[in-house]
Amino acid sequence: MTKKVKNSLKDSALFLKHAITSPMQVAYFMPSSPWLIDQVAKCAHLSDARHIMELGPGTGGTTRGILKYMQQDAELISVEINQKFIDHIEKTITDERLSMSNKGAQNLVEIMTDHDWDSADVIISGIPFTTLPKGMDRAIMQSIHDALKPGGIFLAYQFRDHVSKLAQPLFGEYTFKKVEFKNIPPMRIYTWQK
């Protein structure tokens, strides 16, 4: 068995364990498929971005995809509140362009200040907005809007379309929508430009 397959199995097992024990936090029972990861990375236009934020990286599958498509001088901050996922990512991804934060997605401006960023070029979210506590979904969306530079891209991949209604007051109508069926469950990919 190759190292890549072993890591993929470990990622899936860890992800499933936390999906069962913390369903409101994780919300999905399988990590993102390679097809979804590639679509997310391509739709976010990562090759043009210098400062990228990822919300809810889970076990790091999408994180690896983002790093694969990023420029060599770009930086990625992944925001994750599950310490087990943070520990796993820090053990399995050794790319110097990646920093982790456990401060919560409602604190993006503070997180950027910690890293001497003025704004983010791209924010990618896998956070399950439909399972968030009441009011937290709006607080996170406001945080995303405040952290994103004018002209920047916000991308959300979601099972349900709650995020499109949530984003509309701040971002307007989404600029792009695609469904990736090669994922369990199939995921909607939305993008907005600020």
C-alpha positions as CSV (number, residue, x, y, z in Angstrom):
1,M,0.0,0.0,0.0
2,T,1.4,3.4,-1.0
3,K,2.0,6.2,1.5
4,K,-0.6,8.4,-0.3
5,V,-3.3,5.7,0.0
6,K,-2.4,5.1,3.7
7,N,-2.7,8.9,4.4
8,S,-6.0,9.0,2.5
9,L,-7.4,6.2,4.6
10,K,-6.2,7.8,7.8
11,D,-7.8,11.1,6.7
12,S,-11.1,9.4,5.9
13,A,-11.1,7.5,9.2
14,L,-10.4,10.6,11.3
15,F,-13.0,12.6,9.4
16,L,-15.7,9.9,9.8
17,K,-14.9,9.6,13.6
18,H,-15.5,13.4,14.1
19,A,-18.5,13.4,11.8
20,I,-20.1,10.9,14.0
21,T,-19.1,12.5,17.4
22,S,-19.5,16.1,16.3
23,P,-22.1,16.2,13.5
24,M,-23.0,19.9,14.0
25,Q,-19.3,20.8,13.5
26,V,-18.4,18.5,10.7
27,A,-21.8,17.9,9.0
28,Y,-20.5,15.5,6.2
29,F,-19.6,11.9,6.6
30,M,-16.9,11.8,3.9
31,P,-14.0,14.1,3.2
32,S,-14.0,16.0,-0.1
33,S,-13.3,13.9,-3.2
34,P,-10.3,14.6,-5.5
35,W,-12.8,15.9,-8.2
36,L,-14.4,18.3,-5.8
37,I,-11.0,19.5,-4.5
38,D,-9.8,20.2,-8.1
39,Q,-13.0,22.0,-9.0
40,V,-12.8,24.2,-5.9
41,A,-9.1,25.1,-6.6
42,K,-9.8,25.9,-10.3
43,C,-13.0,27.9,-9.6
44,A,-11.2,30.1,-7.0
45,H,-8.6,31.2,-9.5
46,L,-5.8,30.5,-7.1
47,S,-3.0,31.1,-9.5
48,D,-3.8,34.8,-9.3
49,A,-4.0,35.0,-5.5
50,R,-1.3,36.0,-3.0
51,H,-3.3,35.7,0.3
52,I,-5.8,32.8,0.6
53,M,-7.9,31.8,3.5
54,E,-9.6,28.4,3.9
55,L,-12.4,27.9,6.4
56,G,-13.1,24.4,7.7
57,P,-10.3,22.4,6.2
58,G,-11.2,19.2,8.1
59,T,-8.4,16.6,7.6
60,G,-6.7,18.7,4.9
61,G,-7.8,17.2,1.6
62,T,-8.9,20.6,0.2
63,T,-5.9,22.2,1.8
64,R,-3.6,20.0,-0.2
65,G,-5.5,20.9,-3.4
66,I,-5.2,24.6,-2.6
67,L,-1.5,24.4,-2.0
68,K,-1.1,22.4,-5.3
69,Y,-2.7,25.3,-7.3
70,M,-1.2,28.2,-5.4
71,Q,1.8,30.3,-6.4
72,Q,5.1,29.6,-4.7
73,D,5.1,33.0,-3.0
74,A,1.4,32.8,-1.9
75,E,0.3,32.2,1.7
76,L,-2.6,30.1,3.0
77,I,-4.2,30.4,6.4
78,S,-6.6,27.5,7.2
79,V,-9.1,28.2,10.0
80,E,-10.2,25.2,11.9
81,I,-11.8,24.9,15.4
82,N,-11.4,21.2,15.8
83,Q,-8.0,20.7,17.5
84,K,-7.7,17.0,16.3
85,F,-8.0,18.2,12.7
86,I,-5.4,20.9,13.3
87,D,-3.0,18.4,14.8
88,H,-3.5,16.0,11.9
89,I,-2.9,18.7,9.3
90,E,0.2,19.9,11.1
91,K,1.6,16.3,11.1
92,T,0.7,15.5,7.5
93,I,1.2,18.8,5.6
94,T,4.7,20.4,5.8
95,D,4.3,23.2,3.3
96,E,5.8,26.4,4.7
97,R,3.1,28.5,2.8
98,L,0.4,27.1,5.2
99,S,-0.5,28.5,8.6
100,M,-3.2,27.2,10.9
101,S,-5.6,29.2,13.1
102,N,-8.1,28.0,15.7
103,K,-9.7,31.4,16.4
104,G,-12.9,30.7,14.5
105,A,-14.2,32.0,11.2
106,Q,-16.0,34.9,12.8
107,N,-12.6,36.4,13.6
108,L,-11.0,36.6,10.1
109,V,-9.9,40.2,10.4
110,E,-8.1,39.5,13.7
111,I,-6.5,36.4,12.2
112,M,-5.3,38.4,9.2
113,T,-3.9,41.0,11.6
114,D,-1.9,38.3,13.4
115,H,-0.3,37.4,10.0
116,D,0.3,41.0,8.9
117,W,-2.3,40.8,6.0
118,D,-4.4,43.8,5.0
119,S,-7.0,41.6,3.3
120,A,-7.5,38.2,1.6
121,D,-7.6,37.7,-2.2
122,V,-9.6,34.5,-1.9
123,I,-11.6,32.9,0.9
124,I,-12.7,29.3,0.4
125,S,-15.3,27.8,2.8
126,G,-16.3,24.3,3.4
127,I,-18.0,25.2,6.7
128,P,-21.5,23.7,6.8
129,F,-23.5,27.0,7.2
130,T,-26.8,25.1,7.7
131,T,-25.6,23.5,10.9
132,L,-24.2,26.6,12.6
133,P,-25.8,28.0,15.7
134,K,-28.4,30.7,15.1
135,G,-26.6,34.0,14.3
136,M,-23.2,32.4,13.8
137,D,-23.8,32.0,10.1
138,R,-24.4,35.7,9.6
139,A,-21.4,36.6,11.8
140,I,-19.1,34.4,9.7
141,M,-20.5,35.8,6.5
142,Q,-19.9,39.3,7.7
143,S,-16.4,38.3,8.7
144,I,-15.7,36.9,5.2
145,H,-17.0,40.1,3.6
146,D,-14.9,42.3,5.9
147,A,-11.7,40.2,5.3
148,L,-12.0,40.0,1.5
149,K,-10.4,42.7,-0.6
150,P,-12.5,44.5,-3.2
151,G,-12.6,42.3,-6.3
152,G,-11.6,39.3,-4.2
153,I,-13.3,35.9,-4.6
154,F,-15.4,34.1,-2.0
155,L,-16.0,30.4,-2.8
156,A,-18.3,28.1,-0.8
157,Y,-18.8,24.4,-1.4
158,Q,-22.0,23.2,0.3
159,F,-24.5,20.3,0.2
160,R,-27.5,22.7,0.6
161,D,-28.0,26.2,-0.9
162,H,-28.5,28.1,2.4
163,V,-25.2,29.9,1.8
164,S,-26.5,31.6,-1.4
165,K,-29.3,33.3,0.5
166,L,-27.0,34.1,3.4
167,A,-24.4,35.7,1.1
168,Q,-26.8,37.7,-1.0
169,P,-27.3,40.8,1.3
170,L,-23.5,41.3,1.4
171,F,-22.2,39.9,-1.9
172,G,-25.2,40.1,-4.2
173,E,-26.1,37.2,-6.5
174,Y,-23.4,34.6,-6.9
175,T,-21.3,34.9,-10.1
176,F,-20.9,31.2,-10.7
177,K,-22.5,27.9,-9.5
178,K,-21.6,24.4,-10.4
179,V,-22.6,21.0,-8.9
180,E,-19.8,18.4,-8.5
181,F,-21.5,15.0,-8.7
182,K,-18.3,13.0,-8.2
183,N,-18.5,13.6,-4.4
184,I,-20.4,12.0,-1.6
185,P,-22.7,13.8,-1.2
186,P,-22.8,15.9,-4.4
187,M,-21.7,19.4,-3.6
188,R,-22.7,22.8,-4.9
189,I,-19.8,25.2,-5.6
190,Y,-20.7,28.9,-5.4
191,T,-18.5,31.9,-6.1
192,W,-19.0,35.6,-5.5
193,Q,-16.8,38.6,-6.3
194,K,-16.7,41.4,-3.8
